């Protein structure tokens, strides 16, 4: 196994993964060192409130710029990419303004509908979070287009450092959930200047190619992203974030806090390697996908096998030592999070080995298929929690059923990805 893992770093693709993964590794090292401090400052209930907030933020930011930014890496030339970048920024600013007005007028009613009144005091941090996270996402797509993986890597470390330090400082000041939320929101936007600086330095040249005609052309050319990718990603993220909201509603904020910490820690391999693989795979797929789908197919096969080998290590470790490990590292009152970690380790393993290849839907503009799959995902999530509520299942069984349903969806998605590439190979021949 060790020999196979070493082979991953012998080509440029793997080196690019290693560059981004090194930033994610640095970020996770910071998280690992400082998380035990944070979990001893904040209670599971406070952590639960924070996770409900971040779950809502994670869903809303998906549609902040209507996913137009995903077209930046695959634009034919830099002129078109720049217009798409500016279009994404304009949409994000408009969306943030509309969201602010909606929350001022209807915040109480909206939170009551989704049974999340516990974050009413903190709801006005949402527009700020959407703006900061949206800006980072847009300029990261530009960095991917330029293959500026080193800058992306640096920003991952900056985000982790800022987030964790602010959470600790605000926790010492006894700000409670506000400290967690402010640390998360402010940290999310850190690193944006680093990614945006190449565009800012060339702002005069940027303005020369940006005009109403080009913006409208970009709006029409990449209309599939807001029509299919944005709702698809919203449904996808809802499938991931809704459990936090539903667990808080069904079992209390402490349970959602246990689940959130378990998910965060178990998800480290996905953040550390899976995210880097997905970003670099998208960059490479955007380059060779249309012209040489057979090469893309070979790349997918090799990468999938290596991800399976890597994913087995944390899976086995958590199954054997989850509860004891969490108690030792985070404190005795987080034992339940360790129990949850055993269950969701199977979910994260499936996500780790399958989801990096989901970018194929965007590369070949098959967003409608992705939307169907994400609709199915959301239906399964809602079905699981409805079944659990009706039958008064405990939190362990509920999370177990959710894990099984998500593993099934990831497998189906992977099959669709292979079908899309196989169809492209046939058309090329």
MARTIRO-54778 format. One line per 5 residues: their letters; for each residue x, y, z of C-alpha. Coordinates in pm, whole numbers. Layout:
A) X,Y,Z | ... .
This chain:
XXXXX) 0,0,0 | 284,241,87 | 443,193,-256 | 114,271,-428 | 69,585,-220 .
XXXXX) 422,704,-303 | 351,668,-676 | 83,935,-643 | 349,1205,-621 | 550,1118,-934 .
XXXXX) 357,1327,-1187 | 250,1688,-1222 | -114,1612,-1149 | -21,1453,-818 | 216,1741,-742 .
XXXXX) -68,1988,-790 | -282,1781,-555 | 6,1781,-308 | 34,2161,-325 | -332,2217,-238 .
XXXXX) -331,1926,5 | -34,2081,186 | -242,2390,253 | -532,2177,367 | -287,1976,580 .
XXXXX) -156,2294,741 | -512,2406,806 | -602,2071,959 | -292,2069,1177 | -403,2406,1313 .
XXXXX) -756,2271,1362 | -625,1959,1534 | -403,2156,1772 | -661,2422,1860 | -988,2223,1850 .
XXXXX) -928,2064,2194 | -887,2417,2331 | -1209,2534,2166 | -1413,2233,2283 | -1307,2307,2639 .
XXXXX) -1413,2673,2612 | -1754,2615,2453 | -2028,2371,2557 | -2191,2115,2321 | -2507,2334,2328 .
XXXXX) -2312,2644,2213 | -2135,2438,1950 | -2474,2309,1837 | -2606,2663,1785 | -2294,2744,1583 .
XXXXX) -2342,2439,1362 | -2706,2529,1293 | -2586,2874,1180 | -2306,2734,962 | -2546,2483,809 .
XXXXX) -2778,2763,699 | -2482,2966,575 | -2346,2668,382 | -2675,2625,199 | -2735,2993,124 .
XXXXX) -2385,3074,-2 | -2425,2806,-271 | -2663,3033,-463 | -2487,3360,-374 | -2358,3409,-729 .
XXXXX) -2589,3147,-886 | -2285,2927,-953 | -2175,3139,-1249 | -1824,3132,-1100 | -1796,2764,-1195 .
XXXXX) -1776,2869,-1557 | -1456,3067,-1498 | -1211,2772,-1525 | -1373,2638,-1844 | -1412,2969,-2032 .
XXXXX) -1247,2968,-2376 | -1022,3269,-2306 | -931,3513,-2030 | -1155,3786,-2170 | -1464,3569,-2132 .
XXXXX) -1344,3446,-1793 | -1297,3803,-1666 | -1649,3900,-1772 | -1783,3592,-1598 | -1589,3685,-1285 .
XXXXX) -1733,4037,-1283 | -2082,3901,-1352 | -2045,3665,-1053 | -1938,3956,-830 | -2236,4168,-934 .
XXXXX) -2480,3885,-872 | -2323,3817,-530 | -2358,4181,-423 | -2720,4193,-537 | -2798,3864,-364 .
XXXXX) -2641,3983,-37 | -2851,4300,-44 | -3173,4108,-111 | -3092,3856,163 | -3040,4137,414 .
XXXXX) -3378,4288,335 | -3553,3949,351 | -3404,3876,694 | -3498,4217,831 | -3860,4168,728 .
XXXXX) -3920,3791,760 | -3641,3639,977 | -3883,3524,1251 | -4121,3353,1010 | -3844,3182,810 .
XXXXX) -3669,3039,1117 | -4001,2920,1258 | -4076,2730,938 | -3742,2546,945 | -3758,2504,1325 .
XXXXX) -3432,2694,1384 | -3540,2976,1617 | -3235,2910,1835 | -3020,3121,1600 | -3259,3420,1578 .
XXXXX) -3017,3637,1779 | -2740,3570,1531 | -2928,3572,1202 | -2788,3904,1082 | -2441,3754,1058 .
XXXXX) -2569,3549,763 | -2542,3821,492 | -2186,3902,603 | -2097,3535,591 | -2250,3494,245 .
XXXXX) -2057,3794,112 | -1720,3683,253 | -1757,3319,153 | -1895,3414,-189 | -1600,3641,-267 .
XXXXX) -1356,3369,-171 | -1534,3112,-389 | -1533,3340,-694 | -1165,3429,-678 | -1070,3069,-602 .
XXXXX) -1222,2969,-938 | -1003,3230,-1106 | -700,3087,-925 | -797,2738,-1048 | -814,2871,-1403 .
XXXXX) -462,3013,-1364 | -351,2692,-1191 | -230,2908,-902 | -251,2621,-658 | 9,2769,-422 .
XXXXX) -204,3073,-347 | -505,2851,-283 | -293,2644,-46 | -183,2953,149 | -537,3079,189 .
XXXXX) -651,2748,340 | -395,2794,618 | -493,3160,666 | -859,3070,701 | -795,2801,960 .
XXXXX) -559,3017,1165 | -788,3320,1170 | -1101,3117,1246 | -951,2923,1534 | -770,3214,1696 .
XXXXX) -1078,3435,1682 | -1295,3159,1832 | -1050,3120,2121 | -1022,3496,2181 | -1400,3546,2170 .
XXXXX) -1446,3239,2390 | -1212,3378,2654 | -1422,3696,2642 | -1729,3476,2717 | -1919,3573,2401 .
XXXXX) -2075,3227,2376 | -2216,3126,2035 | -2142,3477,1904 | -1771,3404,1942 | -1795,3088,1734 .
XXXXX) -2009,3255,1468 | -1792,3568,1438 | -1476,3358,1423 | -1624,3139,1151 | -1760,3427,942 .
XXXXX) -1448,3646,958 | -1216,3352,902 | -1412,3237,597 | -1325,3553,407 | -956,3558,500 .
XXXXX) -738,3479,203 | -969,3645,-48 | -725,3934,-101 | -447,3686,-180 | -654,3521,-453 .
XXXXX) -792,3850,-583 | -460,4039,-595 | -366,3930,-952 | -699,4065,-1079 | -675,4382,-868 .
XXXXX) -324,4458,-998 | -453,4436,-1355 | -779,4622,-1291 | -720,4869,-1575 | -682,4588,-1827 .
XXXXX) -979,4411,-1671 | -1204,4710,-1726 | -1106,4723,-2093 | -1267,4387,-2171 | -1569,4422,-1939 .
XXXXX) -1879,4578,-2092 | -2253,4529,-2100 | -2244,4324,-2420 | -1982,4080,-2289 | -2159,4049,-1954 .
XXXXX) -2488,3963,-2123 | -2308,3715,-2347 | -2160,3546,-2038 | -2501,3552,-1871 | -2656,3363,-2163 .
XXXXX) -2362,3134,-2248 | -2341,2986,-1898 | -2711,2993,-1813 | -2699,2621,-1729 | -2507,2700,-1412 .
XXXXX) -2789,2902,-1247 | -3059,2684,-1403 | -2910,2349,-1304 | -2583,2375,-1107 | -2705,2628,-849 .
XXXXX) -3023,2438,-752 | -2834,2109,-783 | -2561,2225,-546 | -2822,2375,-314 | -2996,2037,-296 .
XXXXX) -2660,1863,-260 | -2557,2087,28 | -2902,2062,183 | -2854,1686,190 | -2534,1742,388 .
XXXXX) -2648,2028,613 | -3011,1941,682 | -2917,1663,927 | -2769,1926,1159 | -3090,2130,1150 .
XXXXX) -3313,1825,1185 | -3106,1673,1466 | -3125,2002,1655 | -3503,2012,1607 | -3557,1646,1702 .
XXXXX) -3298,1584,1974 | -3173,1929,2086 | -2873,2152,2013 | -2635,1933,2219 | -2695,1634,1988 .
XXXXX) -2638,1851,1680 | -2318,1973,1848 | -2196,1615,1901 | -2282,1527,1542 | -2114,1840,1405 .
XXXXX) -1787,1784,1591 | -1783,1417,1487 | -1852,1509,1126 | -1584,1779,1128 | -1316,1546,1262 .
XXXXX) -1414,1244,1053 | -1429,1467,746 | -1062,1568,781 | -944,1324,507 | -1206,1470,273 .
XXXXX) -1091,1825,347 | -725,1732,351 | -704,1524,34 | -1049,1486,-121 | -1100,1860,-165 .
XXXXX) -755,1899,-320 | -819,1605,-554 | -1155,1753,-657 | -1005,2096,-731 | -711,1965,-933 .
XXXXX) -923,1700,-1107 | -1161,1977,-1217 | -871,2184,-1347 | -734,1891,-1545 | -1076,1772,-1661 .
XXXXX) -1162,2120,-1787 | -845,2104,-2000 | -856,1749,-2141 | -1216,1640,-2087 | -1359,1755,-2420 .
XXXXX) -1059,1670,-2635 | -948,1345,-2475 | -1220,1184,-2261 | -1037,849,-2274 | -741,1004,-2088 .
XXXXX) -986,1146,-1836 | -1135,799,-1788 | -791,651,-1719 | -714,930,-1474 | -1043,865,-1291 .
XXXXX) -971,491,-1256 | -622,539,-1117 | -730,812,-881 | -1027,614,-751 | -811,317,-651 .
XXXXX) -567,540,-466 | -846,717,-281 | -982,380,-162 | -644,288,-15 | -611,624,161 .
XXXXX) -969,626,288 | -944,288,460 | -690,414,715 | -913,667,902 | -1219,442,856 .
XXXXX) -1062,152,1046 | -911,382,1310 | -1244,545,1396 | -1437,218,1403 | -1191,77,1656 .
XXXXX) -1122,380,1878 | -1380,655,1802 | -1538,721,2147 | -1213,680,2342 | -1024,901,2098 .
XXXXX) -1279,1184,2120 | -1289,1168,2502 | -912,1184,2523 | -864,1469,2277 | -1171,1688,2330 .
XXXXX) -1276,1611,2685 | -1501,1355,2856 | -1820,1549,2772 | -1758,1481,2399 | -1774,1098,2431 .
XXXXX) -2106,1090,2242 | -1939,1264,1948 | -1698,970,1932 | -1990,726,1914 | -2136,926,1625 .
XXXXX) -1796,926,1454 | -1807,546,1424 | -2134,565,1235 | -2059,850,999 | -1708,725,918 .
XXXXX) -1874,506,651 | -2050,813,509 | -1730,1014,486 | -1541,719,335 | -1797,703,53 .
XXXXX) -1784,1078,5 | -1404,1070,0 | -1374,812,-277 | -1668,922,-496 | -1734,1298,-480 .
XXXXX) -1411,1437,-634 | -1536,1307,-969 | -1870,1488,-951 | -1712,1784,-1131 | -1752,1584,-1452 .
XXXXX) -2114,1703,-1466 | -1992,2064,-1501 | -1711,1984,-1746 | -1950,1819,-1992 | -2240,2051,-1903 .
XXXXX) -2462,1767,-1780 | -2602,1971,-1494 | -2956,1845,-1552 | -2848,1490,-1460 | -2674,1621,-1150 .
XXXXX) -2990,1808,-1051 | -3195,1486,-1072 | -2948,1304,-847 | -2947,1585,-593 | -3327,1588,-587 .
XXXXX) -3312,1217,-508 | -3058,1286,-233 | -3281,1545,-66 | -3587,1318,-90 | -3392,1037,79 .
XXXXX) -3270,1266,359 | -3618,1398,430 | -3757,1046,407 | -3505,912,659 | -3573,1182,917 .
XXXXX) -3950,1163,865 | -3935,787,921 | -3718,838,1232 | -3958,1098,1372 | -4269,888,1313 .
XXXXX) -4111,578,1470 | -3937,767,1756 | -3595,631,1664 | -3299,734,1876 | -3026,956,1732 .
XXXXX) -2789,662,1663 | -3037,478,1443 | -3136,800,1267 | -2776,886,1181 | -2716,525,1074 .
XXXXX) -3008,532,829 | -2891,870,697 | -2541,728,644 | -2673,430,447 | -2887,651,222 .
XXXXX) -2596,886,145 | -2360,598,64 | -2615,473,-188 | -2642,816,-351 | -2264,854,-382 .
XXXXX) -2241,515,-554 | -2520,603,-799 | -2355,938,-873 | -2025,767,-949 | -2201,534,-1192 .
XXXXX) -2353,836,-1369 | -2010,999,-1396 | -1867,690,-1563 | -2160,677,-1804 | -2108,1041,-1906 .
XXXXX) -1738,984,-1978 | -1808,660,-2167 | -2065,840,-2385 | -1810,1114,-2460 | -1552,853,-2559 .
XXXX) -1802,696,-2803 | -1881,1037,-2955 | -1509,1115,-2994 | -1452,787,-3177 .
